[in-house]
Amino acid sequence: MRNIVTIKDIAEQVGVSSATVSRVLNYDETLSVSDETKKKIFETAETLNYKKRARKKQAGKKKIRFVQWFSDPEELDDIYYLSIRLGVEKRAEELGFLLVKESLTNLSQKRFDGTIALGKFDEKQVAALAALGAPLLFVDFDAMAFGQNSIVVDFAGSVKTIVQEFLAQGHQKIGMLSGQEYTKESHVALVDPRFVAFKETLKDLDLYHQEWVVEAAFSVEEGYQAMKDFIEKADTRPTAFFAASDTLAIGAMRALQEGAIRVPEDISIIGFNDISVAKYVSPTLTTVKVHTEWMGELAVETMKELCLNTPPVPRKIIVGTEFIQRDSTKHSSK
């Protein structure tokens, strides 16, 4: 018979108290503990297959299907989606919703009050989710073209803010480290909306240079390798780079520093997301903060409304961002 995993088991593996584990798993906002410790507790709970004690089912309790495109290991390469998921789980628990995770490749025909889909999806996958019948909400994916409700980040406005910041610092030679993603089943390349906004903004200013656009998957290692290849082969270099994620930016900074290219004296860098380590790298990373956990909470609040009243047309919510000035940018001397 398999032993039941307890909070004490998780606490021993992580190296914290049982009380800390309990408060983190119950989303206690008054607890002062680092994001890294929270992440480690949730990861350990999943690894050990920890299950909370089931509460008695309440009459009328909402049952929400939760589908995400990233696997647990993929979440760790770039914790953007991990943070959104934690927000979804937190608010669902607060509202007393029963959140059931399902795989995109193995959707059940069980009855749910609604479906929240997190990540990027192709047309076939959208159709499969829509066929389930209940209210459907996509998070971090614009599904309006398919007639579906969506919550997305204001990438266009965010990128314009970044470009304006570079220009204010005297940068005219601006490059981008763009993110590379593909849908899961059909492996269709996805266009990075940050790149679309970047290209349009710089073209309007007559400052766009395709040779200064570098593509890489969203991870520190990929950002490092892409920037390393770029500085080895490029005939000319920009004085500033916008990276589509903080993980890409951190990897790129390491490559630049290894190549004796100073950040920000030689090249300024701005990231995107404001992950917890952004303020601890050297130099500290100027970035755009996406309130990802709140975005997950908003998804559950929106689903609650959709369950009560189905709108006559699909709803699209655009979430704003916050510019965070740190030390990886400075005024251009070139």
C-alpha positions as CSV (number, residue, x, y, z in Angstrom):
1,M,0.0,0.0,0.0
2,R,1.4,3.4,-1.0
3,N,2.2,5.8,1.8
4,I,0.2,9.0,1.9
5,V,2.4,12.1,1.3
6,T,2.1,14.7,4.1
7,I,3.0,18.3,4.5
8,K,5.8,17.2,6.8
9,D,7.3,15.1,3.9
10,I,7.4,18.2,1.7
11,A,8.9,20.4,4.5
12,E,11.7,17.9,5.1
13,Q,12.6,17.9,1.4
14,V,12.5,21.6,1.0
15,G,14.1,22.4,4.3
16,V,11.4,24.6,5.8
17,S,8.8,24.2,8.5
18,S,5.6,22.3,8.1
19,A,3.8,25.5,8.9
20,T,5.5,27.4,6.0
21,V,4.6,24.6,3.6
22,S,0.9,24.6,4.8
23,R,0.7,28.4,4.5
24,V,2.3,28.4,1.0
25,L,0.0,25.6,-0.3
26,N,-3.0,27.5,1.1
27,Y,-1.9,30.8,-0.6
28,D,-1.4,32.8,2.7
29,E,-0.7,36.3,1.4
30,T,0.6,37.4,4.9
31,L,3.5,34.9,4.8
32,S,6.9,36.5,4.1
33,V,8.8,34.0,2.0
34,S,10.7,34.3,-1.3
35,D,9.3,33.4,-4.7
36,E,12.0,30.8,-5.1
37,T,10.9,29.0,-1.9
38,K,7.3,29.1,-2.9
39,K,8.2,27.6,-6.3
40,K,10.3,24.9,-4.7
41,I,7.4,23.9,-2.3
42,F,4.9,23.7,-5.2
43,E,7.4,21.7,-7.3
44,T,8.1,19.3,-4.5
45,A,4.4,18.8,-3.8
46,E,3.8,17.9,-7.5
47,T,6.9,15.6,-7.6
48,L,5.7,13.7,-4.5
49,N,2.1,13.7,-5.8
50,Y,0.8,15.5,-2.7
51,K,-3.0,15.6,-2.5
52,K,-4.9,17.9,-0.2
53,R,-7.5,16.3,2.0
54,A,-10.7,16.5,0.2
55,R,-13.4,18.7,1.6
56,K,-17.0,17.8,1.6
57,K,-18.4,18.8,-1.8
58,Q,-20.7,21.8,-1.5
59,A,-23.9,22.0,-3.4
60,G,-23.5,24.2,-6.5
61,K,-19.7,24.2,-6.3
62,K,-18.3,25.2,-9.7
63,K,-16.2,22.6,-11.5
64,I,-13.6,24.1,-13.9
65,R,-11.4,22.3,-16.3
66,F,-7.9,23.6,-16.6
67,V,-5.8,22.9,-19.7
68,Q,-2.3,24.2,-20.2
69,W,0.1,23.7,-23.1
70,F,3.3,23.6,-21.0
71,S,4.4,20.5,-19.1
72,D,5.7,20.8,-15.6
73,P,9.4,20.5,-16.7
74,E,8.8,23.2,-19.4
75,E,7.4,25.6,-16.8
76,L,10.8,25.6,-15.1
77,D,12.7,26.9,-18.1
78,D,10.6,30.1,-18.0
79,I,8.4,30.5,-15.0
80,Y,6.0,32.9,-16.7
81,Y,3.3,30.2,-17.1
82,L,4.0,28.7,-13.7
83,S,3.2,32.0,-12.1
84,I,-0.1,32.4,-14.1
85,R,-1.0,28.8,-13.1
86,L,-0.4,29.5,-9.4
87,G,-2.7,32.5,-9.7
88,V,-5.4,30.4,-11.2
89,E,-5.1,27.8,-8.5
90,K,-5.0,30.4,-5.7
91,R,-8.2,32.2,-6.8
92,A,-10.0,29.0,-7.6
93,E,-9.4,27.7,-4.1
94,E,-10.5,31.1,-2.6
95,L,-13.8,31.0,-4.5
96,G,-14.3,27.3,-3.6
97,F,-14.1,26.2,-7.3
98,L,-13.0,22.6,-8.0
99,L,-10.2,23.0,-10.5
100,V,-9.4,19.8,-12.5
101,K,-6.3,19.6,-14.7
102,E,-6.7,17.8,-18.0
103,S,-4.2,17.1,-20.8
104,L,-4.9,18.7,-24.1
105,T,-4.3,15.3,-25.8
106,N,-6.7,13.5,-23.4
107,L,-9.7,15.7,-22.8
108,S,-12.5,14.0,-21.0
109,Q,-16.2,14.2,-21.8
110,K,-17.1,14.8,-18.2
111,R,-19.4,17.8,-17.5
112,F,-17.6,21.0,-16.4
113,D,-19.0,24.4,-15.7
114,G,-16.2,26.0,-17.7
115,T,-12.8,25.6,-19.2
116,I,-9.7,27.8,-18.7
117,A,-7.0,27.1,-21.4
118,L,-3.5,28.6,-20.6
119,G,-0.9,28.9,-23.4
120,K,-0.8,28.8,-27.2
121,F,-3.1,26.7,-29.3
122,D,-3.6,26.0,-33.0
123,E,-7.0,26.1,-34.8
124,K,-7.6,22.3,-34.4
125,Q,-7.0,22.5,-30.6
126,V,-9.2,25.6,-30.2
127,A,-12.0,23.7,-32.0
128,A,-11.6,20.7,-29.8
129,L,-11.8,22.8,-26.7
130,A,-14.8,24.8,-28.0
131,A,-16.6,21.5,-28.8
132,L,-16.7,20.7,-25.1
133,G,-19.6,23.1,-24.8
134,A,-19.1,25.0,-21.5
135,P,-17.8,28.6,-21.3
136,L,-14.3,28.7,-22.6
137,L,-11.6,31.2,-21.7
138,F,-8.1,31.4,-23.2
139,V,-5.3,33.0,-21.2
140,D,-2.2,34.5,-22.9
141,F,-3.6,33.6,-26.3
142,D,-5.8,35.8,-28.5
143,A,-8.6,33.6,-29.7
144,M,-10.9,36.3,-30.8
145,A,-10.4,35.3,-34.4
146,F,-12.0,32.0,-33.4
147,G,-14.8,33.6,-31.6
148,Q,-13.5,32.8,-28.1
149,N,-13.0,34.7,-24.9
150,S,-9.4,35.8,-24.2
151,I,-7.1,37.4,-21.7
152,V,-3.9,38.8,-23.2
153,V,-1.1,41.1,-22.3
154,D,-0.8,44.6,-23.9
155,F,2.3,43.7,-25.8
156,A,1.9,46.5,-28.3
157,G,1.8,49.2,-25.7
158,S,4.5,47.6,-23.7
159,V,6.9,47.5,-26.6
160,K,6.2,51.1,-27.5
161,T,7.2,52.0,-23.9
162,I,10.4,50.1,-24.3
163,V,11.3,51.7,-27.6
164,Q,10.5,55.2,-26.2
165,E,12.8,54.5,-23.2
166,F,15.7,53.5,-25.5
167,L,15.2,56.6,-27.7
168,A,15.1,58.8,-24.6
169,Q,18.5,57.4,-23.7
170,G,19.9,58.3,-27.1
171,H,19.8,54.8,-28.6
172,Q,19.1,54.7,-32.4
173,K,20.6,51.2,-33.0
174,I,18.1,48.9,-31.4
175,G,18.0,45.1,-31.8
176,M,15.7,42.4,-30.4
177,L,16.1,38.9,-29.0
178,S,12.8,37.4,-30.0
179,G,11.1,34.4,-28.6
180,Q,10.6,31.2,-30.6
181,E,7.5,29.0,-29.8
182,Y,5.6,26.2,-31.6
183,T,2.2,24.6,-31.1
184,K,2.4,21.2,-29.5
185,E,0.7,18.8,-31.9
186,S,1.1,20.4,-35.3
187,H,4.4,22.1,-34.5
188,V,3.4,25.3,-36.2
189,A,5.7,28.2,-35.6
190,L,4.0,31.0,-33.5
191,V,4.8,34.6,-34.2
192,D,6.0,36.5,-31.1
193,P,3.5,39.4,-30.6
194,R,6.4,41.4,-29.0
195,F,8.4,41.0,-32.2
196,V,5.4,42.2,-34.3
197,A,5.0,45.3,-32.2
198,F,8.8,45.9,-32.2
199,K,9.0,45.6,-35.9
200,E,6.1,47.9,-36.6
201,T,7.2,50.5,-34.1
202,L,10.8,50.7,-35.4
203,K,9.7,50.6,-39.1
204,D,7.5,53.7,-38.4
205,L,10.7,55.4,-37.0
206,D,12.8,54.1,-39.9
207,L,15.1,52.4,-37.4
208,Y,14.3,48.7,-38.1
209,H,17.3,46.4,-39.0
210,Q,16.4,42.7,-39.6
211,E,20.1,41.7,-39.1
212,W,19.8,42.8,-35.5
213,V,16.9,40.5,-34.8
214,V,17.9,37.2,-33.0
215,E,15.5,34.3,-32.4
216,A,15.7,31.8,-29.5
217,A,13.5,29.5,-27.4
218,F,12.4,31.0,-24.1
219,S,15.2,29.9,-21.7
220,V,18.4,31.2,-20.2
221,E,20.5,28.7,-22.1
222,E,18.9,29.5,-25.5
223,G,19.3,33.2,-24.9
224,Y,23.0,32.7,-24.0
225,Q,23.7,30.6,-27.1
226,A,21.8,32.9,-29.5
227,M,23.6,36.0,-28.3
228,K,26.9,34.2,-28.3
229,D,26.4,33.3,-32.0
230,F,25.3,36.8,-32.8
231,I,28.3,38.6,-31.4
232,E,30.6,36.1,-33.2
233,K,29.1,36.6,-36.6
234,A,27.6,40.2,-36.6
235,D,29.4,42.8,-38.7
236,T,27.8,45.6,-36.7
237,R,26.0,45.6,-33.3
238,P,23.2,47.7,-31.9
239,T,23.7,49.7,-28.8
240,A,20.5,48.4,-27.2
241,F,18.6,45.1,-27.2
242,F,15.1,44.3,-26.2
243,A,14.7,40.7,-25.0
244,A,11.2,39.0,-25.2
245,S,11.6,37.5,-21.8
246,D,13.9,38.0,-18.7
247,T,15.3,34.5,-19.1
248,L,16.4,35.4,-22.7
249,A,17.9,38.7,-21.4
250,I,19.8,37.0,-18.5
251,G,21.3,34.4,-20.9
252,A,22.2,37.2,-23.4
253,M,23.9,39.3,-20.7
254,R,26.1,36.3,-19.8
255,A,27.1,35.9,-23.4
256,L,27.9,39.6,-23.8
257,Q,29.9,39.7,-20.6
258,E,31.9,36.6,-21.7
259,G,32.6,38.4,-24.9
260,A,34.0,41.4,-23.0
261,I,31.0,43.5,-24.1
262,R,29.8,45.6,-21.1
263,V,26.2,45.9,-20.0
264,P,25.0,48.6,-20.0
265,E,28.1,50.6,-21.1
266,D,28.4,49.0,-24.5
267,I,24.9,47.5,-24.9
268,S,21.8,48.3,-22.9
269,I,19.3,45.5,-22.3
270,I,15.6,45.5,-21.4
271,G,13.8,42.2,-20.6
272,F,10.2,41.3,-20.2
273,N,8.1,39.7,-17.3
274,D,10.1,40.8,-14.2
275,I,10.8,37.3,-12.8
276,S,12.1,37.2,-9.2
277,V,15.8,36.9,-10.2
278,A,15.7,40.0,-12.4
279,K,16.6,42.2,-9.5
280,Y,19.4,40.0,-8.3
281,V,21.5,39.5,-11.6
282,S,24.4,41.8,-12.3
283,P,23.7,44.4,-13.5
284,T,20.1,44.3,-12.2
285,L,17.7,43.9,-15.2
286,T,15.6,46.8,-16.5
287,T,12.3,45.1,-17.6
288,V,8.6,45.2,-18.1
289,K,6.6,43.7,-15.3
290,V,3.6,41.4,-16.2
291,H,1.5,40.8,-13.1
292,T,1.3,37.1,-14.0
293,E,-0.2,35.7,-10.8
294,W,-2.8,38.4,-10.8
295,M,-3.5,37.5,-14.5
296,G,-4.3,34.0,-13.3
297,E,-6.6,35.3,-10.6
298,L,-8.3,37.5,-13.2
299,A,-8.9,34.4,-15.4
300,V,-10.9,32.7,-12.6
301,E,-12.8,35.8,-11.8
302,T,-13.7,36.2,-15.5
303,M,-14.7,32.5,-15.7
304,K,-17.0,33.1,-12.7
305,E,-18.7,35.8,-14.6
306,L,-18.9,33.7,-17.8
307,C,-20.6,30.9,-15.8
308,L,-23.2,33.3,-14.6
309,N,-23.9,35.2,-17.8
310,T,-22.8,34.1,-21.3
311,P,-22.0,37.3,-23.3
312,P,-23.6,37.7,-26.8
313,V,-20.1,38.2,-28.2
314,P,-16.7,37.0,-27.1
315,R,-14.9,39.1,-24.5
316,K,-11.2,40.2,-24.8
317,I,-9.4,41.6,-21.8
318,I,-6.1,43.3,-22.4
319,V,-3.9,43.4,-19.3
320,G,-1.5,46.3,-18.9
321,T,2.1,46.2,-17.7
322,E,4.6,48.2,-15.6
323,F,8.0,49.5,-16.7
324,I,10.7,48.7,-14.1
325,Q,13.9,50.8,-14.4
326,R,17.1,49.1,-13.1
327,D,20.8,49.0,-14.0
328,S,21.0,47.2,-17.4
329,T,20.3,50.4,-19.4
330,K,22.0,53.7,-19.6
331,H,22.3,56.7,-22.0
332,S,24.1,55.9,-25.2
333,S,27.5,57.4,-25.8
334,K,27.7,56.2,-29.4
